[in-house]
Amino acid sequence: MATITASMVKELRERTGLGMMDCKKALSAADGDMQKAIDDLRKASGLKAEKRSSRVAAEGIVLTKIAEDGNYGVVVEVNSETDFVARDENFLNFAQQALGLAFVNSDADAESLLDNGLEETRQALVQKIGENINLRRVARLNFEDANKGIVESYVHSNNRIAVLIALRGGDEALARDIAMHVAAINPMVIRAEDVPEEVLAKESEIYSAQARESGKPEEIIEKMISGRLRKFVAEVSLMEQPFVKDPDSKVVDLLSEAGADIVNFVRFEVGEGIEKEEVDFADEVAAQVNG
């Protein structure tokens, strides 16, 4: 049995980024063979990453990248289990790598990017950090001809909300302002006519039930329902919303002045739509003690 020295453990830690005890155990099992220990740890890394992949990762960051000619942009969401890890340098480097690959592989979704080389890096990071890490989603906006429009982005200072916007006409400053508005207000659609019929039907049903509780005549109830629906549509339609930097003007007014129009937008917010598991702290401590 080879003697495992402190310098060997230190070298393995530096080469793998793993904890001292993990490195010492791996070297002992490999009888001091450094390369075998690394290979064994890589194999174990895959297993451990697989186990951790079932844990909910609803924290993280969103990032964007815009082409130099301004006709193409990409946004990604990369998740971790905790906000603390979302600020870790290794996590941030992985997120930047994912963004770069998403930018150059313009047809690849998150799953394809992981399958084409990013998964091994992800698993190594899971092993090193000890949390589930995931490239959740990717979206892109583009104009084939740069003269046809502008793609711009806005990322909020906490890196938890990001917006891509495609504008025909106007300039980068206008596009960035509207992207910031989308980040702040979170519209459902661009125009009033874009609100889905099923959404309108659901809101109408709710307003109808509320109005009929008032006991007012049917013709008054119908006017109440119609008025509330118009208000709802205006509130969720980007064009009809008061501009966040100048509430006296609507977004549509801002665009008209610049001779511009919104083609599309994408808004990512970290963790939206992910159901988080609520764990009682006392129960979690008890489970660890009993385990």
LORO-328511 format. One record per residue (C-alpha): residue number from 1; z, x, y. Coordinates in Angstrom, 2 decimals, always signed. Each point is the difference from the previous one (the first is absolute). Layout:
k:NUM&w:Z&u:X&v:Y;
...
This chain:
k:1&w:+0.00&u:+0.00&v:+0.00;
k:2&w:-1.12&u:+1.49&v:+3.32;
k:3&w:+2.51&u:+0.47&v:+2.77;
k:4&w:-0.68&u:-2.35&v:+2.88;
k:5&w:+0.76&u:+1.80&v:+3.23;
k:6&w:+0.66&u:-1.41&v:+3.45;
k:7&w:-3.20&u:+1.63&v:+1.30;
k:8&w:-2.04&u:-1.78&v:-2.70;
k:9&w:+1.49&u:-3.34&v:+0.97;
k:10&w:-0.65&u:+0.78&v:+3.66;
k:11&w:-3.65&u:+0.85&v:-0.71;
k:12&w:-0.52&u:-3.20&v:-1.99;
k:13&w:+1.61&u:-2.05&v:+2.77;
k:14&w:-2.33&u:+1.58&v:+2.57;
k:15&w:-3.05&u:-0.65&v:-2.16;
k:16&w:+0.84&u:-3.60&v:-0.89;
k:17&w:+2.30&u:-1.24&v:+2.76;
k:18&w:+2.34&u:-1.46&v:-2.64;
k:19&w:+3.78&u:+0.16&v:-0.20;
k:20&w:+1.94&u:+2.97&v:-1.34;
k:21&w:+1.29&u:-1.75&v:-3.13;
k:22&w:-3.45&u:-1.35&v:-0.91;
k:23&w:-1.45&u:+3.50&v:+0.34;
k:24&w:+2.79&u:+1.64&v:-2.00;
k:25&w:-0.35&u:-2.53&v:-2.84;
k:26&w:-3.78&u:+0.44&v:-0.05;
k:27&w:+0.28&u:+3.79&v:-0.19;
k:28&w:+2.57&u:-0.21&v:-2.77;
k:29&w:-2.19&u:-2.39&v:-2.00;
k:30&w:-2.99&u:+2.29&v:+0.53;
k:31&w:+2.04&u:+3.07&v:-1.03;
k:32&w:-0.57&u:+1.60&v:+3.39;
k:33&w:-3.79&u:-0.49&v:+0.01;
k:34&w:-0.73&u:-0.84&v:+3.65;
k:35&w:-3.47&u:-1.50&v:-0.54;
k:36&w:+1.16&u:-2.12&v:-2.95;
k:37&w:+2.91&u:-1.25&v:+2.08;
k:38&w:-2.42&u:-1.00&v:+2.77;
k:39&w:-2.30&u:-1.77&v:-2.48;
k:40&w:+2.94&u:-1.82&v:-1.58;
k:41&w:+1.24&u:-1.09&v:+3.42;
k:42&w:-3.45&u:-1.29&v:+0.90;
k:43&w:-0.03&u:-2.07&v:-3.17;
k:44&w:+3.49&u:-1.28&v:+0.72;
k:45&w:-1.07&u:-0.70&v:+3.57;
k:46&w:-2.61&u:-2.46&v:-1.23;
k:47&w:+2.54&u:-1.81&v:-2.14;
k:48&w:+2.57&u:-0.18&v:+2.76;
k:49&w:-2.58&u:-1.12&v:+2.52;
k:50&w:-1.01&u:-2.79&v:-2.35;
k:51&w:+3.59&u:-1.19&v:-0.31;
k:52&w:+0.50&u:+0.04&v:+3.74;
k:53&w:-3.26&u:-1.82&v:+0.67;
k:54&w:+1.67&u:-3.31&v:-0.87;
k:55&w:+2.44&u:+0.35&v:+2.88;
k:56&w:-0.87&u:-1.85&v:+3.20;
k:57&w:-1.49&u:+2.23&v:+2.72;
k:58&w:-0.06&u:-2.10&v:+3.18;
k:59&w:+0.69&u:+2.69&v:+2.61;
k:60&w:-2.46&u:+2.68&v:+1.14;
k:61&w:-2.60&u:+0.54&v:+2.69;
k:62&w:-3.47&u:-1.08&v:+1.10;
k:63&w:-2.58&u:+2.47&v:+1.31;
k:64&w:-3.47&u:-0.24&v:+1.54;
k:65&w:-2.94&u:+2.33&v:+0.53;
k:66&w:-3.02&u:-0.59&v:+2.24;
k:67&w:-3.35&u:+1.81&v:-0.25;
k:68&w:-0.97&u:+2.24&v:+2.93;
k:69&w:-2.92&u:-2.24&v:+0.95;
k:70&w:+2.36&u:-3.02&v:+0.04;
k:71&w:-2.03&u:-2.14&v:-2.40;
k:72&w:+2.27&u:+0.20&v:-3.06;
k:73&w:+3.72&u:-0.20&v:-0.68;
k:74&w:+2.38&u:-0.20&v:-2.94;
k:75&w:+3.62&u:-1.14&v:-0.38;
k:76&w:+2.31&u:+0.65&v:-2.96;
k:77&w:+3.48&u:-1.12&v:-1.01;
k:78&w:+2.11&u:+2.42&v:-2.05;
k:79&w:+3.35&u:-1.24&v:-1.30;
k:80&w:+3.35&u:+1.42&v:-0.99;
k:81&w:+3.24&u:-1.64&v:-1.10;
k:82&w:+2.00&u:+1.05&v:+3.07;
k:83&w:-0.66&u:+0.61&v:+3.67;
k:84&w:+1.69&u:+3.39&v:-0.35;
k:85&w:-2.70&u:+1.24&v:-2.41;
k:86&w:-2.70&u:-1.45&v:+2.28;
k:87&w:+0.99&u:+2.71&v:+2.50;
k:88&w:-0.02&u:+2.81&v:-2.58;
k:89&w:-2.55&u:+2.74&v:+0.64;
k:90&w:-1.30&u:-0.05&v:-3.58;
k:91&w:-0.51&u:-3.77&v:+0.16;
k:92&w:-1.78&u:+0.30&v:+3.35;
k:93&w:-2.29&u:+2.70&v:-1.39;
k:94&w:-0.90&u:-2.24&v:-2.94;
k:95&w:-0.73&u:-2.88&v:+2.39;
k:96&w:-2.29&u:+2.22&v:+2.07;
k:97&w:-1.78&u:+1.16&v:-3.15;
k:98&w:-0.52&u:-3.63&v:-1.04;
k:99&w:-1.35&u:-0.83&v:+3.47;
k:100&w:-2.41&u:+2.91&v:-0.10;
k:101&w:-1.35&u:-0.98&v:-3.41;
k:102&w:-0.33&u:-3.64&v:+1.07;
k:103&w:-1.95&u:+1.13&v:+3.06;
k:104&w:-2.59&u:+2.07&v:-1.89;
k:105&w:-0.26&u:-2.36&v:-2.99;
k:106&w:-1.12&u:-2.99&v:+2.01;
k:107&w:-0.37&u:-2.39&v:-2.94;
k:108&w:+3.20&u:+0.83&v:-1.90;
k:109&w:+2.98&u:-2.33&v:-0.15;
k:110&w:+3.57&u:+1.20&v:-0.60;
k:111&w:-0.30&u:-0.15&v:-3.79;
k:112&w:-3.25&u:+2.00&v:+0.01;
k:113&w:+1.50&u:+2.68&v:+2.24;
k:114&w:+2.96&u:+0.38&v:-2.35;
k:115&w:-2.27&u:+0.15&v:-3.04;
k:116&w:-2.13&u:+2.72&v:+1.58;
k:117&w:+2.63&u:+2.72&v:+0.32;
k:118&w:+2.75&u:-1.41&v:+2.20;
k:119&w:+2.11&u:-1.38&v:-2.86;
k:120&w:+1.08&u:+3.43&v:-1.23;
k:121&w:+1.17&u:+0.89&v:+3.49;
k:122&w:+1.83&u:-3.33&v:+0.26;
k:123&w:+1.81&u:+0.52&v:-3.29;
k:124&w:+1.07&u:+3.51&v:+0.98;
k:125&w:+1.38&u:-1.40&v:+3.27;
k:126&w:+1.88&u:-2.75&v:-1.85;
k:127&w:+1.58&u:+2.66&v:-2.19;
k:128&w:+0.90&u:+2.19&v:+2.95;
k:129&w:+1.37&u:-2.71&v:+2.31;
k:130&w:+1.48&u:-2.31&v:-2.62;
k:131&w:-1.47&u:-3.23&v:+1.40;
k:132&w:-2.98&u:-2.15&v:-0.82;
k:133&w:-2.92&u:+0.93&v:+2.27;
k:134&w:-3.14&u:-2.09&v:+0.22;
k:135&w:-3.32&u:-0.14&v:+1.83;
k:136&w:-0.03&u:-3.77&v:+0.40;
k:137&w:-3.17&u:-0.90&v:+1.89;
k:138&w:-2.97&u:+1.25&v:+2.00;
k:139&w:-2.25&u:-1.80&v:+2.51;
k:140&w:-2.97&u:+1.08&v:+2.10;
k:141&w:-2.11&u:-1.23&v:+2.91;
k:142&w:-3.35&u:+1.52&v:+0.91;
k:143&w:-3.30&u:-0.34&v:+1.83;
k:144&w:-2.97&u:+1.66&v:-1.66;
k:145&w:-1.38&u:+0.78&v:+3.44;
k:146&w:+2.47&u:+1.46&v:+2.52;
k:147&w:-1.87&u:-1.76&v:+2.83;
k:148&w:+0.80&u:-3.42&v:-1.46;
k:149&w:+3.73&u:+0.15&v:+0.60;
k:150&w:+3.35&u:+1.78&v:+0.15;
k:151&w:+2.67&u:+0.35&v:-2.65;
k:152&w:+3.42&u:+0.87&v:+1.41;
k:153&w:+3.57&u:+0.00&v:-1.30;
k:154&w:+3.59&u:-0.38&v:+1.09;
k:155&w:+3.03&u:+1.19&v:-1.95;
k:156&w:+3.41&u:-1.07&v:+1.22;
k:157&w:+2.47&u:+2.82&v:+0.70;
k:158&w:+2.03&u:-0.72&v:-3.15;
k:159&w:-3.12&u:+0.34&v:-2.21;
k:160&w:+0.76&u:-3.40&v:-1.55;
k:161&w:-2.78&u:-2.03&v:+1.67;
k:162&w:-3.62&u:+1.11&v:+0.31;
k:163&w:-3.14&u:-1.78&v:+1.18;
k:164&w:-3.71&u:+0.72&v:-0.27;
k:165&w:-2.32&u:-1.94&v:+2.30;
k:166&w:-3.78&u:-0.18&v:+0.24;
k:167&w:-1.34&u:-0.87&v:+3.44;
k:168&w:-3.56&u:-0.64&v:+1.13;
k:169&w:-0.25&u:+1.01&v:+3.64;
k:170&w:+2.86&u:+1.25&v:+2.17;
k:171&w:+1.52&u:+3.44&v:-0.42;
k:172&w:+2.65&u:+1.88&v:-1.97;
k:173&w:+2.77&u:-0.86&v:+2.47;
k:174&w:-0.70&u:-3.73&v:-0.32;
k:175&w:-0.20&u:+0.23&v:-3.79;
k:176&w:+3.32&u:+1.86&v:-0.13;
k:177&w:+1.66&u:-2.56&v:+2.27;
k:178&w:-1.11&u:-2.88&v:-2.20;
k:179&w:+1.06&u:+1.89&v:-3.13;
k:180&w:+3.44&u:+0.43&v:+1.56;
k:181&w:+0.07&u:-3.74&v:+0.76;
k:182&w:-0.84&u:-0.77&v:-3.65;
k:183&w:+2.83&u:+2.30&v:-1.11;
k:184&w:+2.49&u:-1.77&v:+2.26;
k:185&w:-1.03&u:-3.66&v:-0.41;
k:186&w:-1.50&u:-0.05&v:-3.51;
k:187&w:-2.74&u:-2.64&v:+0.36;
k:188&w:-1.26&u:-1.78&v:-3.12;
k:189&w:-3.68&u:-0.16&v:+1.00;
k:190&w:-2.37&u:+1.08&v:+2.77;
k:191&w:-1.19&u:-3.44&v:+1.14;
k:192&w:+1.39&u:-3.52&v:-0.21;
k:193&w:-2.82&u:-1.12&v:-2.29;
k:194&w:+0.98&u:+2.74&v:-2.47;
k:195&w:+3.33&u:-1.65&v:-0.91;
k:196&w:-0.35&u:-1.08&v:-3.68;
k:197&w:-0.16&u:-3.72&v:-0.70;
k:198&w:+2.87&u:+0.23&v:-2.50;
k:199&w:+2.23&u:+1.51&v:+2.69;
k:200&w:-0.87&u:-2.78&v:+2.43;
k:201&w:+0.64&u:-2.63&v:-2.69;
k:202&w:+3.42&u:+1.46&v:-0.79;
k:203&w:+1.02&u:+0.17&v:+3.67;
k:204&w:-1.29&u:-3.53&v:+0.59;
k:205&w:+2.14&u:-1.27&v:-2.88;
k:206&w:+3.10&u:+1.67&v:+1.43;
k:207&w:-0.62&u:-1.26&v:+3.53;
k:208&w:-0.72&u:-3.48&v:-1.32;
k:209&w:+3.33&u:-0.16&v:-1.83;
k:210&w:+1.84&u:+1.24&v:+3.07;
k:211&w:-1.76&u:-2.42&v:+2.37;
k:212&w:+0.61&u:-3.06&v:-2.15;
k:213&w:+3.72&u:+0.68&v:+0.03;
k:214&w:-0.12&u:-0.73&v:+3.73;
k:215&w:-0.74&u:-3.68&v:-0.68;
k:216&w:-2.71&u:-0.10&v:+2.67;
k:217&w:-3.18&u:-2.14&v:-0.25;
k:218&w:-2.81&u:+1.29&v:-2.25;
k:219&w:-2.39&u:+0.74&v:+2.89;
k:220&w:+2.66&u:+2.16&v:+1.67;
k:221&w:+0.73&u:+1.75&v:-3.31;
k:222&w:-3.70&u:+0.87&v:-0.43;
k:223&w:-0.09&u:+1.50&v:+3.50;
k:224&w:+3.16&u:+1.99&v:-0.76;
k:225&w:-1.52&u:+1.39&v:-3.21;
k:226&w:-3.28&u:+0.85&v:+1.74;
k:227&w:+1.81&u:+1.75&v:+2.86;
k:228&w:+2.20&u:+2.06&v:-2.31;
k:229&w:-3.00&u:+1.05&v:-2.08;
k:230&w:-1.88&u:+1.17&v:+3.11;
k:231&w:+3.05&u:+2.00&v:+1.06;
k:232&w:+0.33&u:+1.55&v:-3.47;
k:233&w:-3.67&u:+1.00&v:-0.13;
k:234&w:+0.24&u:+1.63&v:+3.45;
k:235&w:+3.11&u:+1.91&v:-1.04;
k:236&w:-1.57&u:+1.51&v:-3.15;
k:237&w:-3.50&u:+0.68&v:+1.42;
k:238&w:-0.41&u:+3.43&v:+1.57;
k:239&w:-2.49&u:-1.15&v:+2.63;
k:240&w:+2.31&u:-2.75&v:+1.26;
k:241&w:+3.18&u:+2.05&v:+0.20;
k:242&w:+1.44&u:+1.21&v:+3.33;
k:243&w:-0.70&u:+3.73&v:+0.21;
k:244&w:+3.20&u:+1.88&v:-0.79;
k:245&w:-0.34&u:+2.35&v:+3.02;
k:246&w:-0.95&u:-2.82&v:+2.39;
k:247&w:+1.21&u:-3.43&v:-1.20;
k:248&w:-1.80&u:-1.71&v:+2.89;
k:249&w:-3.32&u:+0.82&v:-1.69;
k:250&w:-1.24&u:-0.91&v:-3.45;
k:251&w:-1.61&u:+2.55&v:-2.30;
k:252&w:-3.30&u:-1.88&v:+0.29;
k:253&w:+0.11&u:+0.47&v:+3.80;
k:254&w:+0.54&u:+3.74&v:-0.42;
k:255&w:-3.02&u:+0.22&v:-2.31;
k:256&w:-2.21&u:-2.13&v:+2.25;
k:257&w:+0.68&u:+2.26&v:+2.99;
k:258&w:-1.11&u:+3.02&v:-2.05;
k:259&w:-2.97&u:-1.74&v:-1.62;
k:260&w:+1.55&u:+0.69&v:-3.40;
k:261&w:+0.68&u:-1.88&v:-3.22;
k:262&w:+2.29&u:+0.52&v:-3.00;
k:263&w:-1.83&u:+0.44&v:-3.29;
k:264&w:+3.00&u:+0.46&v:-2.29;
k:265&w:+3.52&u:+1.36&v:-0.24;
k:266&w:+2.38&u:+1.20&v:-2.72;
k:267&w:+3.78&u:+0.04&v:+0.41;
k:268&w:+2.32&u:+1.77&v:-2.47;
k:269&w:+3.77&u:-0.29&v:+0.18;
k:270&w:+2.11&u:+2.03&v:-2.41;
k:271&w:+1.35&u:-2.06&v:-2.87;
k:272&w:-1.51&u:-3.34&v:+1.05;
k:273&w:-0.35&u:-2.27&v:-3.00;
k:274&w:+2.20&u:+2.15&v:-2.23;
k:275&w:+2.97&u:-1.81&v:-1.41;
k:276&w:+3.03&u:+2.24&v:+0.32;
k:277&w:+2.75&u:-0.14&v:-2.60;
k:278&w:+3.34&u:-0.74&v:+1.60;
k:279&w:+2.74&u:+1.98&v:-1.71;
k:280&w:+3.69&u:-0.46&v:+0.70;
k:281&w:+1.47&u:+3.42&v:+0.82;
k:282&w:+3.18&u:-0.59&v:-2.00;
k:283&w:-2.03&u:-1.09&v:-3.02;
k:284&w:-2.25&u:+3.05&v:+0.33;
k:285&w:+2.98&u:+2.38&v:+0.06;
k:286&w:+1.56&u:-1.78&v:-2.98;
k:287&w:-3.26&u:+0.23&v:-1.94;
k:288&w:-0.20&u:+3.75&v:+0.63;
k:289&w:+3.60&u:+0.51&v:-1.09;
k:290&w:-0.50&u:-2.07&v:-3.15;
k:291&w:-3.29&u:+1.72&v:-0.71;
